[in-house]
Amino acid sequence: MVQAFDDRDGVIWMNGEFVPWRDAKLHVLSHALHYASSVFEGVRAYEGHIFKLTEHSERLALSAETLGMELEYSVAELDAVCLDALAKSGLKNAYIRPVAWRGSEMMGVSAQETRINTAVAVWEWPSYFSPEARLKGIRLGHAKYRRPDPKTAPVHAKAAGLYMICTLSKHHAEKEGYADALMLDWRGQIAETTGANIFLVQDGVIHTPKPDCFLDGITRRSVIELARARGYEIVERAIMPEELAKTSEIFITGTAAEVTPIAEIGDAKFAVGDITRTLMEDYDALVRGGVDQQIQAAD
């Protein structure tokens, strides 16, 4: 039986202090619950080192600013809280969730006077997809919903409301026996999966969609750097679904997904080839190399 996230031991940092895990609650009339006024991050620690922590904290602050939310804490303070929360968790390999949201001081579309609450939770999460699935590649279905036009939504913020179509698409994909879903953008171009960026290998060249209506993922950027260091050519461009027919390898990247190969998208099949395996190994070595922020002693 899956353990509920509201019924665990440990502590969660919330609005400046650590509170018992089960006491980290918000009111049912919190603005975020009704109007999706919330931003968040997904961060991972490997062997006590948090990978790209400052980049994640900077993105949280930028997402909050995009939604008109002024955080009470600086990027440096958020970094320190994440390190302290990891230390207090006693975990070396963990998932870290910073989140900020509008509170319950006002109820309605207009909510300028709400408090901007902030919390950081840490828990164990070894792999988004099973090790077996990552070795042989996962299967994707096709999402019904598309990534929106930047003129219709704050698409570059990691905002809760933008994930509604992701949840619906992933639920439908899993119901159909797939691990995830391929999402197109409003123009019909390949965009991403429900929670990861996507790369296609064609004739030895790596192609990836321009992140003009979805997140330019931190893992995405890291893998692009690794690929270029290997001498692979990277092309960022518009990619149409018809190009799957001339694609030999596909992989996705994300904090949770890491580097995961794709074996099928609908009826199309792909190999887990040398480029994908090489970048999987390079990314694994990078995140476990201890080059980012290290766990600090808890007070």
KAMO-V371484 format. One record per residue. N is the residue number from 1. RES is the residue in one small letter. PSI is psi in degrees with one decimal (none if undefined). NEAR is the number of other C-alpha atoms within 12 Angstrom. Layout:
BEGIN
<<N	RES	PSI	NEAR> <N	RES	PSI	NEAR>>
END
This chain:
BEGIN
<<1	m	135.1	3> <2	v	134.8	7> <3	q	127.9	10> <4	a	145.9	11> <5	f	-16.6	18> <6	d	2.9	19> <7	d	71.8	15> <8	r	159.8	20> <9	d	166.1	21> <10	g	-167.6	26> <11	v	157.1	28> <12	i	134.1	37> <13	w	129.0	37> <14	m	116.0	31> <15	n	45.8	27> <16	g	-2.0	21> <17	e	156.5	21> <18	f	131.3	28> <19	v	155.6	21> <20	p	140.3	20> <21	w	-47.5	27> <22	r	-13.3	19> <23	d	-0.8	20> <24	a	83.0	26> <25	k	163.7	22> <26	l	161.8	24> <27	h	152.4	19> <28	v	-20.9	13> <29	l	22.9	19> <30	s	137.3	28> <31	h	-37.7	30> <32	a	-36.3	36> <33	l	-35.3	22> <34	h	-31.6	23> <35	y	10.4	26> <36	a	29.7	26> <37	s	74.4	40> <38	s	144.0	40> <39	v	156.7	43> <40	f	172.2	36> <41	e	156.5	43> <42	g	120.3	40> <43	v	148.3	45> <44	r	145.1	45> <45	a	138.0	41> <46	y	119.2	36> <47	e	40.1	27> <48	g	-2.0	33> <49	h	132.1	32> <50	i	122.3	44> <51	f	123.8	41> <52	k	40.9	33> <53	l	-48.9	40> <54	t	-37.0	27> <55	e	-38.1	27> <56	h	-42.6	36> <57	s	-39.2	39> <58	e	-40.0	27> <59	r	-37.1	34> <60	l	-45.3	41> <61	a	-40.6	38> <62	l	-39.7	27> <63	s	-43.3	32> <64	a	-44.7	37> <65	e	-40.1	25> <66	t	-34.9	22> <67	l	10.4	34> <68	g	26.8	26> <69	m	125.7	31> <70	e	110.3	26> <71	l	148.4	34> <72	e	-8.4	22> <73	y	142.6	27> <74	s	169.2	20> <75	v	-43.2	23> <76	a	-39.4	19> <77	e	-38.2	23> <78	l	-41.4	36> <79	d	-48.1	35> <80	a	-39.7	29> <81	v	-43.8	40> <82	c	-41.6	51> <83	l	-42.5	43> <84	d	-40.6	34> <85	a	-39.0	42> <86	l	-43.4	44> <87	a	-43.8	33> <88	k	-25.3	31> <89	s	-23.2	34> <90	g	7.6	24> <91	l	146.1	28> <92	k	-35.6	29> <93	n	115.3	29> <94	a	164.8	35> <95	y	135.4	36> <96	i	129.4	45> <97	r	94.2	38> <98	p	141.4	45> <99	v	143.2	39> <100	a	142.2	46> <101	w	157.8	44> <102	r	139.0	40> <103	g	-154.8	32> <104	s	15.9	25> <105	e	-27.4	22> <106	m	148.0	21> <107	m	113.9	22> <108	g	171.4	21> <109	v	-41.9	17> <110	s	126.3	16> <111	a	47.7	25> <112	q	-23.9	20> <113	e	6.5	18> <114	t	149.6	26> <115	r	142.5	26> <116	i	103.0	34> <117	n	152.8	36> <118	t	139.6	40> <119	a	158.3	38> <120	v	123.7	42> <121	a	151.9	43> <122	v	133.2	40> <123	w	167.5	35> <124	e	130.1	26> <125	w	89.4	23> <126	p	-40.0	22> <127	s	138.3	22> <128	y	-42.1	28> <129	f	153.5	28> <130	s	151.1	19> <131	p	-35.7	17> <132	e	-42.5	13> <133	a	-38.2	24> <134	r	-29.6	28> <135	l	-40.8	22> <136	k	-8.6	25> <137	g	144.0	34> <138	i	166.9	38> <139	r	133.7	35> <140	l	141.8	40> <141	g	-168.3	32> <142	h	129.0	36> <143	a	143.5	34> <144	k	-38.1	24> <145	y	156.7	29> <146	r	155.0	31> <147	r	135.2	38> <148	p	160.1	28> <149	d	135.1	22> <150	p	-18.5	19> <151	k	-7.7	12> <152	t	-10.2	12> <153	a	155.4	22> <154	p	73.8	29> <155	v	-17.4	27> <156	h	3.5	30> <157	a	142.3	35> <158	k	77.7	39> <159	a	143.0	37> <160	a	-42.1	32> <161	g	-28.4	25> <162	l	-10.9	35> <163	y	-1.6	30> <164	m	-46.8	19> <165	i	-24.5	26> <166	c	-45.4	32> <167	t	-46.7	23> <168	l	-42.1	22> <169	s	-40.4	32> <170	k	-39.9	31> <171	h	-44.3	23> <172	h	-42.1	24> <173	a	-45.3	29> <174	e	-35.7	21> <175	k	-32.6	15> <176	e	2.8	18> <177	g	8.8	19> <178	y	162.4	29> <179	a	-27.2	36> <180	d	-173.1	40> <181	a	143.4	42> <182	l	127.2	44> <183	m	135.2	40> <184	l	168.3	36> <185	d	-177.6	32> <186	w	-16.4	22> <187	r	-6.8	20> <188	g	8.9	24> <189	q	153.2	28> <190	i	131.8	38> <191	a	-66.8	43> <192	e	-174.1	45> <193	t	-166.9	46> <194	t	-14.5	42> <195	g	22.5	38> <196	a	151.1	39> <197	n	162.1	44> <198	i	145.5	46> <199	f	140.6	45> <200	l	135.2	45> <201	v	121.9	36> <202	q	116.4	26> <203	d	41.6	16> <204	g	-2.1	22> <205	v	138.3	24> <206	i	124.5	33> <207	h	142.9	35> <208	t	143.1	38> <209	p	146.5	35> <210	k	130.8	26> <211	p	63.7	31> <212	d	-6.5	29> <213	c	18.3	33> <214	f	173.6	37> <215	l	133.9	36> <216	d	89.2	32> <217	g	146.9	38> <218	i	-40.3	32> <219	t	-39.7	38> <220	r	-50.8	37> <221	r	-38.2	28> <222	s	-42.2	29> <223	v	-35.7	41> <224	i	-42.3	32> <225	e	-42.8	20> <226	l	-41.6	28> <227	a	-43.8	30> <228	r	-35.2	19> <229	a	-28.1	16> <230	r	-7.5	17> <231	g	8.0	16> <232	y	144.0	24> <233	e	131.9	22> <234	i	128.6	29> <235	v	120.1	21> <236	e	120.1	24> <237	r	174.6	18> <238	a	132.2	25> <239	i	126.6	31> <240	m	152.4	23> <241	p	-29.3	25> <242	e	-20.8	15> <243	e	-10.5	21> <244	l	-29.4	28> <245	a	-24.8	21> <246	k	21.7	21> <247	t	132.1	32> <248	s	-36.7	30> <249	e	148.1	37> <250	i	138.0	47> <251	f	159.0	48> <252	i	158.4	48> <253	t	145.4	40> <254	g	162.6	36> <255	t	-45.2	41> <256	a	-45.9	33> <257	a	-19.4	40> <258	e	-125.5	43> <259	v	113.2	45> <260	t	126.7	49> <261	p	152.3	46> <262	i	126.2	46> <263	a	-31.2	34> <264	e	143.2	32> <265	i	104.2	37> <266	g	-121.9	25> <267	d	-9.9	14> <268	a	138.5	23> <269	k	148.9	24> <270	f	152.4	29> <271	a	151.7	27> <272	v	89.3	31> <273	g	-174.7	27> <274	d	-39.9	18> <275	i	-45.0	35> <276	t	-47.5	40> <277	r	-39.5	25> <278	t	-44.6	24> <279	l	-29.9	37> <280	m	-46.4	32> <281	e	-41.7	23> <282	d	-40.3	25> <283	y	-41.0	33> <284	d	-41.7	26> <285	a	-37.4	20> <286	l	-50.3	25> <287	v	-23.3	33> <288	r	11.8	24> <289	g	-3.9	20> <290	g	32.1	21> <291	v	-7.0	19> <292	d	-168.9	24> <293	q	133.7	31> <294	q	151.9	30> <295	i	138.9	33> <296	q	156.1	23> <297	a	133.6	17> <298	a	147.5	16> <299	d	none	12>>
END
